[in-house]
Amino acid sequence: MITENGFAQFILYLLLLLLCVKPLGWYMACVYENKPCLLDRVMGPFERLIYRCCGIHPEQEMDWKNYLAAMLFFNVLGLFAVYIVQRLQVYLPLNPQAFPAVSPDLAFNTAASFVTNTNWQAYGGESTLSYCTQMLALTVQNFLSAATGMALLVALIRSLARHETTDLGNFWVDIVRSTLYILFPLAFVLAIALASLGTIQNFKPYQNVALIQPISYQQAVTDKAGNPIKDEKGNPKMETVSAQEQVIPMGPVASQIAIKQLGTNGGGFFNTNSSYPYENPTPLTNLLEMLAILLIPAALCYTFGMMVNDRRQGLALLIAMLFIFIPLAFFTIVAEQKGNPAFTQMGIDQRPHHHTSTGGNMEGKEVRFGIMNSAFWAAATTATSNGSVNSMHDSFTPLGGLIPLWLMHLGEVVFGGVGSGLYGMLMLVIITVFVAGLMVGRTPEYLGKKIEPYEMKMATIGVLVMPLIVLFFTAIACVIKAGTSAIANPGAHGLTEILYAFTSMTNNNGSAFAGLNANTPFYNILGGIAILIGRYWIAIPALAMAGSLARKKIVPSGLGTLPTHTFLFIILLISVVIVLGALTFFPALALGPVVEYLMLWSRYGH
């Protein structure tokens, strides 16, 4: 079971998160409704300057088609910009390590990843990208991709709050206000805090440091394409390497880490992400970064309630998310705290010891974080579409790795990405009220709007696209050599690695089971396609549904109207979310982590 110290940290985190929900949610509602807020006098002149320079008319609102066209144009422009910066990296400044241009397939995958708020990284940041590329391409998109998701959510909220209109707001205004008034101030404060606590922020070249004691280690032998070479038994061939010195990467890290967490982006400056000491040096920075992951998605629930003039609706959605998240996060911690039976057979003590060791399965985890902070982060980063990690999910126990994977299978609606998580949850709300309406024989309604076949079609498309792409692309990777040759761990665990990769990319999460060599043309191109489909084939139906809802009349509630803020509706919504995730992915999970769990305990559990 979880230790007393771990349980206390678990409760402290949840309390801090809930204390921030109301003030931040209220503030964001003021921003989007153009009401006076705390930063008007500071950011107002910059906002008006941007409008004048870009020819934006903030008073002109858009219907859903124009809003969609603006969003797609803006994102396509960002896609090309990130791709070009990577391809021209060798000619750009701030490249002290003289990194060459990124390969075309990897540049495409990375551009698609960062523009869509996915931040899947098939590369090591400190060995591939210059400071200029990290800042100009990736950090900029960390702001803009997050702002895009928030803008889409606000358009959908307006469609529920308004009636008999085609106006959903102005995309350009929503992007500017999301960035200037919400993301930038929060990221600035967090970056200062992280830098003061040890996260580095500089432009120095990498530092070469002589080791006090030379070390030798084994690494996999790879071919020219970077794929591991295997022996006749199918295991990777290993070679011994000696090291006399260590190269210490530098860079402008704190500024990128702040927005990667707040914007649920997740892409790390370094290859090992937030487990690296220069990204996340202390337990206090770990707490701040973990709090930042859930902060905006949770607060947006309160924003939703304020904008539809019924705070109970937003609180109902927040409670539903917490009812799903808390047990699953707790189960992940317990699974890792229980330990690995294979280590017990080796004589490794996995019992917690007061003041000295947290015990449990510490493989792939940082000692300074322990079991609780590693497992809880894994649940938080996959419940949202953040994808950053402070431990290696590939080293989790089978059940400990299953929960983060299944949290993504729920559709990234348990908090989810900033904006995208809540509009995904609202699609499931539409399905839930439709199912409830069928049970009582009445036309389903939500917030006074009748839910008709068109809304159901759009919600259904949004819900079914993700599992279709995940399972289809996973099947392709499992049956062709280009997919299986990148697996370092054959068997059930290898299947889990492939399933996790396409689940993460399609859900715009970005985390990975690290045993899969994803930097190949096959995974870069197919993964890039999955990333783009996962983002836009859900965003487009959401906006189309918003356009339809905005045109509807408000229907007065009656005796047969289902209240959507009650505990009964919360339970019904949770059931719909879980049933969709469980039924769709259960066969694949049974062949992956479930089989691996049974094999592990049947061999070592006696």
ABEGO torsion letter per residue (X at the ends): XBBAAAAAAAAAAAAAAAAAAAAAAAAAAAAAAGBBBAAAAAAAAAAAAAAAAAGBBAABBBBAAAAAAAAAAAAAAAAAAAAAAAAAAAABBGBAAGBBBBBAAAAAAAAAAAAAGAGBBABBAAAABBAAAAAAAAAAAAAAAAAAAAAAAAAAAAAAABBGBABAEBAAAAAAAAAAAAAAAAAAAAAAAAAAAGBBBBABBBBBBBBABBBBBBBBBBBAAGBBBBBAAGBBBBBBBBBABBBBBBEBAAAAAAAAAAAGAGBBABAAEAABAAABABAAAAAAAAAAAAAAAAAAAAAAAAAAGBAAAAAAAAAAAAAAAAAAAAAAAAAAAAEBAAAAAAGBBABBBBGABAEEBABGBBAAAEAAAAAAAAAAAAABAAGBBABBAAABBAAAAAAAAAAAAAGGABGEBBGAAAAAAAAAAAAAAAAAAAAAGBBBBBGGBBBBAAAAAAAAAAAAAAAAAAAAAAAAAAABAAAAAABABBEAAAAAAAAAAAAAAAAGAGBBBAABBABBAAAAAAAAAAAAAAAAAAAAAAAAAAAAAAABBBBBBBAABBBAABAAAAAAAAAAAAAAAAAAAAAAAAABAAAAAAAAAAAAAX
